[in-house]
Structure formats: C-alpha cells, structure tokens
Amino acid sequence: DTEVTQTPKHLVMGMTNKKSLKCEQHMGHRAMYWYKQKAKKPPELMFVYSYEKLSINESVPSRFSPECPNSSLLNLHLHALQPEDSALYLCASSQDVLANYNEQFFGPGTRLTVL
Amino acid sequence: AQSVSQHNHHVILSEAASLELGCNYSYGGTVNLFWYVQYPGQHLQLLLKYFSGDPLVKGIKGFEAEFIKSKFSFNLRKPSVQWSDTAEYFCAVTPYGNNRLAFGKGNQVVVIP
C-alpha cells in the first residue's frame, strides 16, 4: 500500500469553528508532513513529524495545531482561522527524515474554505 | 538552504510538440531530485525522481529528465505532448539526509488540441 489518505476532501468552516484534518499512511513511514498550497503556487512546508515528535514548525500561526497520535496518523487541528487560510492542505510521508533517498508520498489533500 | 528555479512559468504548445522544462537548483552537496505534476483539480503526483546512477531517468507518461551535475540542472522533457499533459509541473530538490523538500515555483503547461 503506497497511499496516503486524507479526510475530508473538502471542508468549509467559519472563522469561529474548530475542525480537524486527518491523514493516514500504512507504509511504515516514520516521517510525516503538512503542507499548505495556494492556487497556482508550490506547496509550502508547515510541519514535520519524525518518529511521532514534532521536528519542524515553519513559524506557523498557533491557530494551526498539529498532532501525531501514532506513527500512521497525523492530524491538523484548526481554530479561529482567517479567510486567507483557505487553501489545499497536503499531507505527505517519507521513510525517515534522515534517509539519503528521501521520497515524499503525497496525499490528495483537503481543500479548505474559510468563510 | 537550497533553492530551485523554474523559468518560463507559462508554456503554451500544440499537441505533438516537444516539451522541455528547465530546473536549476542551488546546493553544493548531493541531492535527490524530483518532478511532480498536478493536473487541474487533482493532487500532486510524482512523475520521476533521481537519486543516483544513470543521470537520464525515465518516468511515467513518456516523460524523462536529465541530471547534469555540472550545471546543477534537472530538465524535464517529453518528445510529443498530448492535450492530457495540460497541468502544473513542479521541480523539487532535497539534499541527502535532509527532509526539507524545496519546490520551484512551477510551470503551467497548456497543450492546445
């Protein structure tokens, strides 16, 4: 199974809502990532988890809160978002953050709209 | 930190034309190189990758790329494009032993039937 799954596919939320994005992989990968992608732009790294511990936070606002409950799951909790946070949120995984041959496998993304 | 340059952001060509997209990176050490494609409304898919060995790599859908170490380049080619190749193409680089994947700004390719 070389697939990264993400739910939901689409999410519309108000600025006062609390919601969560979920990501799952069953490839035995020990590194998982959250990216944000605006239209016609490349993905921007948000967070990296390595062996279920947060290793990189790219100065992401605290209204985004990641969580890695186990090695297969990655969540992104959302609270008090702004309309400019509307984007495609991509999850990815790779074998190990320090592997020489480090290919990241991407999920289909969650398209988030903040009203 | 490494950076990736892609030029000619918008490319328009006719079916059966040849396509070449340039990718240059700035990093002095050993790198892993990738080309990703994103079809309209779809997610990122890996077209091809280079880790080591033969610098000419073949990917899916008839695409190939050549790694030229001396030029820090990893250009993507396809001899004859189809309408279905209309998509955004991203070059990406990560150094050995590093998980930071640096993307270029992408090439928007439109193939006219």
Boltz contact constraints between the chains, C-beta under 6 A:
constraints:
  - contact:
      token1: [A, 31]
      token2: [B, 99]
      max_distance: 6.0
  - contact:
      token1: [A, 42]
      token2: [B, 90]
      max_distance: 6.0
  - contact:
      token1: [A, 42]
      token2: [B, 103]
      max_distance: 6.0
  - contact:
      token1: [A, 42]
      token2: [B, 106]
      max_distance: 6.0
  - contact:
      token1: [A, 97]
      token2: [B, 99]
      max_distance: 6.0
  - contact:
      token1: [A, 98]
      token2: [B, 97]
      max_distance: 6.0
  - contact:
      token1: [A, 100]
      token2: [B, 96]
      max_distance: 6.0
  - contact:
      token1: [A, 100]
      token2: [B, 97]
      max_distance: 6.0
  - contact:
      token1: [A, 101]
      token2: [B, 51]
      max_distance: 6.0
  - contact:
      token1: [A, 102]
      token2: [B, 94]
      max_distance: 6.0
  - contact:
      token1: [A, 102]
      token2: [B, 99]
      max_distance: 6.0
  - contact:
      token1: [A, 104]
      token2: [B, 101]
      max_distance: 6.0
  - contact:
      token1: [A, 106]
      token2: [B, 44]
      max_distance: 6.0
  - contact:
      token1: [A, 108]
      token2: [B, 43]
      max_distance: 6.0
  - contact:
      token1: [A, 109]
      token2: [B, 43]
      max_distance: 6.0
